[in-house]
Amino acid sequence: MMDCLFCKIISGEIPSEKVYEDESILAFKDINPMSKEHYLFIHKSHSKNIVELTDSNSEHITSIFKAISKFTKEKFKYNN
């Protein structure tokens, strides 16, 4: 999407400090962090807003939560 800030970050058009990336998720440090560990996790496929999520693409939310869990466990060496 031409004017989408997040699409530009994903494409590298806008620089970011990446902290996690896989085939469908990108995470990066917030440019105006509200805390020491402030990250944004986004799906690489464009969605205008959450209303665009349907049964056919609702797994995007699941994949974001899985990425957050994986990142947190690796970063903080958490083993359950």
C-alpha positions in Angstrom: 0.0 0.0 0.0 1.5 3.3 -1.2 0.8 5.5 1.9 1.0 2.9 4.6 3.7 3.6 7.2 4.0 0.0 8.2 4.2 -1.2 4.6 7.1 1.2 4.1 8.8 -0.1 7.3 8.4 -3.7 6.0 9.9 -2.8 2.6 12.8 -1.0 4.2 11.7 2.4 2.7 11.5 3.7 6.2 14.3 2.5 8.5 13.6 0.7 11.7 15.5 -1.1 14.5 14.3 -4.6 13.9 14.2 -7.0 16.9 12.4 -9.9 15.3 11.5 -11.1 11.9 10.1 -14.2 10.3 8.2 -15.0 7.1 5.1 -13.2 8.2 5.9 -11.0 11.2 8.2 -8.0 11.7 8.9 -6.5 15.1 10.8 -3.3 15.8 11.6 -0.8 18.5 9.1 2.1 18.8 10.5 5.4 17.8 8.9 7.1 20.8 9.2 4.4 23.5 7.0 4.6 26.6 9.2 2.1 28.4 12.6 0.4 28.0 11.1 -2.6 26.2 8.6 -1.0 23.8 8.2 -3.0 20.6 5.7 -3.1 17.7 4.8 -6.4 16.2 3.1 -6.3 12.8 2.0 -8.7 10.2 3.7 -8.3 6.8 0.4 -8.5 4.9 -1.4 -5.1 4.7 -4.6 -4.5 6.5 -6.2 -1.1 6.7 -7.6 -1.9 10.2 -8.8 -4.7 12.3 -12.2 -4.6 10.7 -10.6 -6.1 7.6 -9.8 -9.3 9.5 -12.1 -12.1 8.5 -12.3 -15.9 9.1 -9.9 -16.3 6.1 -7.1 -14.1 7.5 -7.8 -14.1 11.3 -4.6 -16.3 11.7 -2.7 -13.1 11.4 -3.5 -12.2 15.0 -2.5 -15.7 16.1 0.8 -15.5 14.3 1.5 -12.1 15.9 0.9 -13.5 19.4 3.1 -16.6 18.6 5.9 -14.3 17.5 5.6 -12.2 20.7 5.8 -15.3 22.8 8.8 -16.7 20.9 10.6 -13.3 21.0 9.9 -12.9 24.8 11.1 -16.3 25.6 14.3 -15.9 23.6 15.0 -12.3 24.8 14.4 -13.0 28.5 15.7 -16.6 28.5 12.3 -17.8 29.8 11.7 -21.5 30.0 8.5 -22.9 31.3 
